[in-house]
Amino acid sequence: MKKLLIFSVLLNLVFSQGYDSLFKEGNSNYKSENFVQAIFNYEKILEHVEHENIYYNLGNAYYRNGDIGNSIWALEKAYILDPRDSDINFNLKYLRSMVMDRIIPPDDLYILSLYKKTIEKLRLIDLLGIVGFFLLLFSIRFAMHYFSYISKRINSILSYLLMVTIFTSSWMAFDKYWSISDNSYAIVLSTAIDVRSAPIMRGENVVFRIHEGTKVEIQDTQIGWSEIILLDGKKGWIPSKQLREI
């Protein structure tokens, strides 16, 4: 695991509401190996504001406290906020390697796999910036149409390319938005849990077992139960209290 982020690079909102002192106190507790108190400090901040540095430090504190499930949960949250951060990626990859379950998803078409990886590594604000940039270029090109000697053919080609780029980047931005707003993933917190064919505690309805740190998608919920599906398509029911939603 890479080291704690000890600098306080938070939003102005954090400074204005006094959470910076909690962040520094959490870092101090972490360095003195009082991980339980550090976790308390970071979780307290996250009740009011989200920031990748807080989730990153929280994940490290959970890891040092021996809680792999919550550590992965915190790093997954940090990854959503900053998917290109090298420290977050390193620690999350390391933690995932500690998970007992080795779930292999079905292979996608190359172009679909490339699209998913691209979307995953870009933040929504990045995609909106790309859309805005190409809209600006299109506006400039439209204005220059009346003041330039560029041929009609070249103008048409440029317009077509810009419109395709704007449409593609807009589609990706909407896709990213829906993936964030409709996020139904969770992390298993129990050391091991039996997955059942129905939301009822009977010995004969166990279909398979999963372990701490495994990432699952929640498909449905009933009182006290969640229906989950794994990356390889296996599905079943487990008690909701054994999960922490990302």
N, C-alpha and C positions, 0 to 999 in steps of 0.2 A: 504494500500500500504506500502510495506517495504521501508526503508530509501534509500536515494541516496547513490550511491557508490562514495565516495569522493577521494579514492586513484586512482592514475594514473598508472594503470597496462596496458600499451599499448605496441604494437609491437615496435621493435627497429626502424622500418620505421617511426612510428609516432613521436618518439623522434627526429630522424634525420631531419625530415622535419618541425619541429617547431610546430606541432599540439598540443603538450602537454600543451603549454601556453593557447591555446583556450579551451582545456578541463578543465584546472584549472579555467579559467575565467568563463566558463559555470557553474562549480560547485559553484563558488563564487556568481554568479548571482542567482542561484537556492536557495542558503541558505539565500540570502537577499530578496527572494520572487520576484525577477525580472524574472519571468518565460519566458516572451516573448524573452528577450535577451539571456537567457539560451538556449532556443530552437534554436535561431539563431546560437549560438556558436556550439552547437552539430551538427546541420544540415550542417554547414559550413565544419566541419571535415569530415562528412560522404560523402561529395562530392568527397573526395579523398581517404579515407580509411575506412574500416569497422572493427568494434570491438564490441563485445557484451556489454561491459561496457558503451560504448557511446550510443548504442541503448537503453540500460536499463535506463540510466539517462534521455535520450530524452523522453522515455515513461512516466517516472515520471513527467517530466516538463510539458508535454502535459496534463497529468491527472490533475495536480495542476492548470493548466490554463483552465480547463473545457472542454478540447477537447478529448472526449473518443475515437472517431474513430482513430485519429492519435496516441493516446496513445497505443491502441491495435495493430495498425500497427507496431509501434516501438518495442513493446514487442514480437510480432511474429517474427520480424527480429532477435532480440536477441536470441529467442528460437531456431531458425534455427542454429545459430552459437554455442550455448551452451545449448542443450536440457536437460541437467541434473542439471543445476544451480538451487539451491533451491529458491533463491530470484526471479529469472526470472519466475520460475514455479508458485510461490505464487502470484506474482503480476498479471501474465497473467490469472490465474484462477479467481482471484478477479475481474478483468476487464471483463472477459467473463460473469461473473454472473450479470453484470450490463446491458448487452445487452437485449433489449426487446424481440427479436425474439428467440423463443425456438424451434430450428430445431433438430428433432430426426432422425438420419440416420438409414437406415435399418440394422438389425442385420447381422453380418458376422458369418461364421463358427468360432468356437473357435480357431482352429489352425491358420486361416487367421488373426483373430483379434490379436492373440499373436504375429504373425509375424510382423504385422503393428506397434504394440506398441514397439517391439524390434527395428525395423528399425528407428522409430521416436526418440528413446532415444539414439541412437548411432550416432556419427558424422562420416563423411566419413573417416577422419583420423584414427578413432578408428577401423573401419572395415578393412582398409588397413593394420593397425598394426596387426590385428588378422590374416589376410591372410599371411603376412610376417612371423609371428611367426610360423605358422603351416608349411609353406614352409621350414623354417629352421629346424623344427623337422623332416620333411620328408627327408631332405638332410642328417641330422645326422643319421637317421634310415637306409638310403640307404648305408651310409659309414660303419655303424656298422654291416651291413649284412655280410661283408667279414671278420670281426674280432671278431665275437661273436659266442657263441654256442647256441643261441636261435633257437628253432626248426623252420622248414620251415612253419609249420602251424601257429605258433604265428607271425612269420614275415609277412605272408600273411594277417592275420587279422589286424595287426598294419598298414600295408600299405593301406589296404582297408579303415580302419577308418580314416586315415589321408587324403586320397584322397577325401573321402566323405566330411570331414570337410573343406578341402581347396575349393572344388567345392561350397559348401553351403555358406561359408563366401565370396567367390569371387562373387557369384550371388547376395548376399546381398549388397556388395560394389557397384556393377554395378547398382543395383536397387536404392540405395541411390544417386548415382551420377546422374542418370536420373531424379530422383524426384527433385533434386536441380536445375539441368540445365534446366529442362522443367517446372519449377514452374510457374503456371498460376493462382495463387490465389491472391485475393485482399480483401481489407477491405472497407466497405461502410462508407463514411465520412458524408453524409447528415443525418440530424435528422430523416427524413423519405423520402422515394422515391418510386414512383409507378413503378412497373415492368410491361413492356408492351409486347404484343405478337409479335410486329414488331418494327423495329427501326424508329418509326415515332410518333410524339406527337399528339395523338388523344385521346379524352376522353373515347371512347368506347373500346379501345384496352388494358385497364389496366386489368391485370390478378391477381395480388396480390401486396402487399406492404411489403417492408423491411425497417429496421431501422439502425441507426448509430451503427457501431461496428460489424455488421454481416460479417462473412467471406464467400466469394463466390469464385467459380471457373470460370474464363473467358474461354469460349469455342470458341468465334468468335468475330471479331471486324469489324465495318464499320466506315465510317467517323463520328466521334463524338459519336459513340454508341458501347456498349459492350454487347454481349450475355452472360448471366451468368447462372450458374446452382447451386442450393443449395444442401446441403448434403442429403436432402430427395428426390432429383430428380426434384423438381420444377425448371423451367427455363423461361427465358424471356430476354427482352432488357432494359437497362438503359443507360442514358448518361454517357460516359466514365469519364467525369470530376467529377462525384460523387464517383469515386473509387480511391483507392491508391494501386497499385500493390505491393505485398510483395516481 
